[in-house]
Amino acid sequence: MRIIISGICFLMLFNSYRAMAQAKSGSKFEKPTKAMDAFINNKIDNPFPNIDTLKTYTSAPFYFNTIDKPSIIYFGAESCAPCRLALPIVAKISNDPKYKSYNFVYVTYDDSTTMHKEFTGIHQINMSHMTILLTSLAEINDDQLTFGYPTAYYVDAHKVVRSVTLGGRTEDAEKAETEIRAKLDLLSH
């Protein structure tokens, strides 16, 4: 009986922490842990890291230090299941005229352009308003830019990180889109 009561108390305590952390982040994108909270808190209100120049699929360089407008910098890959669910939402928003003055940057660690083309073709994703960058998983990990995939940074025009989301929503795409739009809207204030 003691074991059952202890187990119930543990579950109640765990769920209370999760609910508080989700309320704090204003999102259910992730199941927060202390390590996740620390990762996010270390990024918010700090400049976006000036990582080395990455190449686009067309081999054009992209310089993070030239970001001069509100941006979402989305780290993921076509081989990542939550990324595959969230990427179409981000791509849809990038095509909205309301956000034409924003940067939409997709950093993928899948180095296969074939995989990317197949994924976007199958799902009919229009990524024409997104900059797509290639990197290796080792580079991303070396720069400590992610805490799992997907990871999205919301960066203001002064290159300051205003919000970070970890993980992807799988149960409600409409709600996920609303949350992403709300975070982007906060960048223009």
C-alpha positions in Angstrom: 0.0 0.0 0.0 2.8 2.4 0.9 4.4 1.8 -2.6 1.1 2.7 -4.3 0.7 5.9 -2.3 4.3 6.8 -2.9 3.9 6.2 -6.7 0.7 8.3 -6.8 2.4 11.2 -4.9 5.4 11.0 -7.3 3.1 11.2 -10.3 1.2 14.1 -8.8 4.4 16.0 -8.1 5.8 15.3 -11.6 2.6 16.4 -13.3 2.5 19.6 -11.2 6.1 20.5 -12.2 5.3 19.8 -15.9 2.1 22.0 -15.7 4.1 24.9 -14.0 6.9 24.7 -16.6 4.4 24.7 -19.5 2.5 27.6 -18.0 5.8 29.5 -17.6 6.8 28.9 -21.2 3.3 29.6 -22.5 3.5 26.6 -24.7 3.0 22.8 -24.7 5.6 22.4 -27.4 7.8 20.6 -25.0 7.7 18.5 -21.9 10.0 20.8 -19.9 12.7 19.5 -17.6 15.1 21.5 -15.5 17.8 21.1 -18.1 15.5 22.3 -20.8 14.5 25.3 -18.7 18.1 26.1 -18.2 18.9 25.8 -21.9 16.1 28.2 -22.8 16.9 30.7 -20.0 20.5 30.8 -21.1 19.4 31.8 -24.7 16.6 34.3 -24.0 17.6 38.0 -24.0 21.1 37.2 -25.3 22.4 37.7 -28.8 21.9 34.9 -31.2 25.2 33.0 -31.5 27.4 34.2 -34.3 28.1 30.8 -35.7 30.3 30.2 -38.7 28.8 30.9 -42.1 26.7 28.1 -43.4 25.9 27.3 -47.0 22.5 27.2 -48.6 21.4 24.4 -50.9 22.5 26.6 -53.7 25.9 27.0 -52.0 25.4 30.7 -51.3 26.8 31.8 -48.0 24.5 32.9 -45.2 25.9 35.2 -42.5 24.0 35.1 -39.1 25.7 38.3 -38.1 23.8 40.2 -40.8 20.3 39.4 -39.5 18.6 42.8 -39.4 14.9 41.9 -39.2 12.8 39.7 -37.0 13.6 36.0 -37.6 12.7 32.5 -36.8 15.7 30.2 -37.0 14.5 26.7 -37.1 16.8 23.7 -36.5 15.5 20.3 -37.7 15.8 17.7 -40.3 13.6 15.7 -42.6 14.7 12.5 -40.8 13.2 13.9 -37.5 9.5 12.9 -37.0 8.5 16.0 -34.9 10.4 18.2 -37.4 8.4 16.7 -40.3 5.2 17.7 -38.5 6.3 21.3 -37.7 8.2 22.3 -40.8 5.0 22.6 -43.0 3.5 25.0 -40.5 6.6 27.2 -40.4 6.8 27.1 -44.2 3.1 28.1 -44.5 3.7 31.0 -42.2 6.7 32.1 -44.2 4.5 32.5 -47.2 2.0 34.7 -45.4 2.4 38.3 -46.7 2.0 39.6 -43.1 5.5 38.2 -42.4 7.2 39.2 -45.7 9.6 41.4 -43.7 10.8 38.5 -41.5 13.7 36.1 -42.0 12.7 32.4 -42.0 15.8 30.3 -41.7 15.7 26.5 -41.7 18.9 24.8 -40.6 18.9 21.1 -41.5 21.5 18.5 -40.4 20.3 16.2 -43.2 22.9 16.7 -45.8 20.9 15.0 -48.5 19.3 17.5 -50.9 17.5 14.5 -52.4 15.8 13.8 -49.1 14.8 17.5 -48.7 13.4 17.7 -52.3 11.4 14.4 -51.8 10.0 15.6 -48.5 9.0 19.0 -49.7 7.6 17.6 -52.9 5.6 14.8 -51.3 4.1 17.3 -48.8 3.8 20.1 -51.3 5.6 22.5 -49.0 6.4 25.9 -50.6 9.7 27.0 -48.9 10.4 29.8 -51.4 10.4 32.4 -48.6 12.8 30.4 -46.4 16.6 30.2 -46.4 17.6 26.6 -46.2 21.0 25.9 -44.6 23.1 22.8 -44.5 25.2 21.8 -41.5 26.3 18.6 -39.8 24.9 17.4 -36.5 28.4 17.7 -35.0 28.6 21.4 -35.9 25.2 22.1 -34.3 26.1 20.2 -31.2 29.5 21.9 -31.0 27.8 25.3 -31.0 25.3 24.1 -28.4 22.4 25.5 -30.5 19.9 22.8 -29.8 18.4 20.7 -27.0 16.8 18.2 -29.3 14.9 18.6 -32.5 13.2 20.7 -33.6 14.5 23.8 -31.9 13.2 27.2 -32.9 14.7 30.6 -32.0 12.7 33.8 -32.3 15.2 36.6 -32.8 14.4 40.3 -33.0 15.8 42.8 -35.5 18.7 43.5 -33.0 19.8 39.8 -33.1 18.5 39.2 -29.6 16.8 35.9 -28.8 13.3 36.6 -27.5 11.9 33.1 -27.3 13.0 29.5 -27.8 10.8 26.4 -28.4 12.0 22.9 -28.1 10.2 19.9 -29.6 7.2 19.7 -31.8 3.5 19.6 -31.3 1.9 16.6 -32.7 -1.7 16.7 -31.5 -3.0 20.1 -32.8 -1.4 21.7 -35.9 -3.8 24.7 -35.8 -2.8 25.5 -32.2 0.9 25.1 -33.0 0.5 27.6 -35.9 -1.3 30.1 -33.6 1.5 29.8 -31.1 4.2 30.3 -33.7 2.4 33.4 -35.1 2.0 34.9 -31.7 5.8 34.5 -31.0 6.6 36.1 -34.4 4.2 39.0 -33.7 6.0 39.7 -30.4 9.2 40.3 -32.3 7.9 43.3 -34.2 7.1 45.2 -31.0 
